[in-house]
């Protein structure tokens, strides 16, 4: 490999290093809205994606037809979703 080609190769994560969100340092260990907002921002955006009007309407329609028979699906989906989001957060940090 020539030296020019070696310089053109960019580490896959090098562009991501510039775009990281800085977490503000707080001198005390108490509650801070600033630190909460730094962690809550990406989660808030993802929650908006899951609560679109079509999703809410389909949930309401299936709830009126199935009543409580599909409640176990909702519970298991939430548990699996929380587990996957936890794993994604660990992978991203």
N, C-alpha and C positions, 0 to 999 in steps of 0.2 A: 504494500500500500504506500503510495507516495505521501510526502509530507503535507501537500495541499489537501489531499483527500482526508487525511487524519484530522486536519483542522476543521474541515467541513462537518465532521461527525459531531453531533450535539448529543449530550446525555439526555435521555428521554425526560427526565424530571427538571432539566435546567430552566425551562421556561416557566415551570410551576413555582420555582423558588421566588420569583419576583412577584407573584400574584398571591402570596399568602396573606391571610388576615392576621394582623397583629392583635394579640390579646393584651389588653391593658393591664399593667401591674398595679395592684391595689395594696397599699401599705398595711391595711388591717385585713383580718380574715372574715369580716362581717359581710353582710349582703351588699351587693353593688349592682345597680341597674345597668351601668356601663359594661360590666363583665357579663351580666346576663344577656344583654343585647348582642354581644360579640358571639356568644354561643347559640343564641336563639335564632339569629338571622337565617341561616341555611335551613333549619328545621321549619321555620315559619313559611318559607317559600315552598318547601315540599308539601306542607299541609294544605296550602292553597291549591296545589296541583291535584290533590286527592279529593277535594271538596268542590268539584265543579257541578254546575246545575244538572247535567245529565246523570252524573253518578248519584246525586241525591234523589233525583226522580226515580231512577231504577231501583234504588234501595227502598224507597217508599212503596213502589208498586209491588216488589217482591214481598215486602212486609205485610201488605194488605192481603195478598193471596196465600202466603204460607203461614201467617200468624207467628206462633212461637216455635214452629217445628224446625226452623233453620237457625235458631239462636245458638246452637252448638257450633255452627259454621262461623258465625260472627266471632264468637269467643276464641275459637282456634285460630282464625285468621289474624286476630289482634295479637295473640301470643306469638305466632310465627313472625308477624310483621315487626313486633318489638325486638324479637331475637335477631332478625336480619338487620334492622337498623342499628342495633348495638354492635353487631359484627362489622357493619360498614363504617361506623364511627371509629372502631378500633383500627380498622384497616387504613382509614384516612388520616389518622393522627399519628 
